[in-house]
Amino acid sequence: MAVAYSYVRFSTERQQLGDSVRRQVEKAEAWAKARGLTVDTTSYRDLGKSAFTGKHLSDGGYLKAFIDAVENGKIPKGAYLLVESLDRLSRQEVDDALELFLRLNRLGITIVDTTSGQEFSRDQPRFERQMALNAMLNYAWRANEESVMKSDRLARAWASKRAEAAKSGKIITKLGPIWLNLNAEGTKWIVDKRKAALVKELYELAAAGYGSPTIARTFNKNKKPTLTGRPHW
């Protein structure tokens, strides 16, 4: 029986606070159930990785890990790769997206868009496969255009902020290191001495060879207040 794998991706860490993961997983499971398949328990999730820059395909990316597993024979040919939409796989230039789609197909993987139900497989009849490929490339082009426009708007917005900051002397963003606070005028960072001391102690422990779990246990045992206001480290 063919095996189905779910691939989940979103671009920014803020999306992790929303409903994206649950929605993508549920769509994959619903599609698989309708086909009498089960989604494999192996998790391939690129959370906070951009498909526009291709980070999900570089070392450390889970889409790359999936492809490596297929090439190494850990994932069998004939498997299904389930994605909520094709832009989860790629928002790069169309030729790069095409290369990715065809690479997966040559490895014997069937790509499934669980929202539209569109499938792309080497086993499809020639005309059906060509129509599916055309639809995928059109979708990939639109996704890339959207990302290019967003990138351009963001670049212009930051250029405007930098120009305004140069005139007014104000700091561009309120988002800074957790041990710094912006003054009321927005012109100067003020050190939070309590948080700065905690960060210094944390780094000293790490430099001494202690790992994150040990440091967290130590801070909790010594009742060190957290940097974020949460009850425990």
C-alpha angles and dihedrals in degrees: 000000000000118000124226125211126193120220116196124188140162131169109229132046090230089068088064087072091059135061100277100109096046092047094049093046094047092051090052092049093047092051092048093048091052089054094046092250134125124225109239115246092233106109122222107182128155101191113186095004122127122232088195094063093035095236090140088063096050128083109301093028117121095217087059088048089053092051091046090051091053092048091048092051095246089118114047125235112257092045122140123235108206120203130170090231136348093256087070085070099041144358093168127113113305094252090054091048091049091051090052094047093048093045091056091046093050088053088058096255121142112215115215127192099206093197098056097022089234114157130194117195139151088231094063119107111268097254094043091049092050092050091049091050092049091051091048093050092049089051091047091051092052092047091051093047090052092051092047091053092047091049091049093048091048092049091050092047092053091045088054092048092050091049091049091047091052090055100041101031090231122139114254100230139023090216109099139139111313092246093058130076127196116237121240092262092052092233105104141038116231120203116237097217095200094053093041090055091051092050090049091051091047092053092046090055092047091049088051089059103262117141128226096262092051093047091049092050091048093050092046092048091050090045094239110177113243123245093236102044094253116141096243142024 
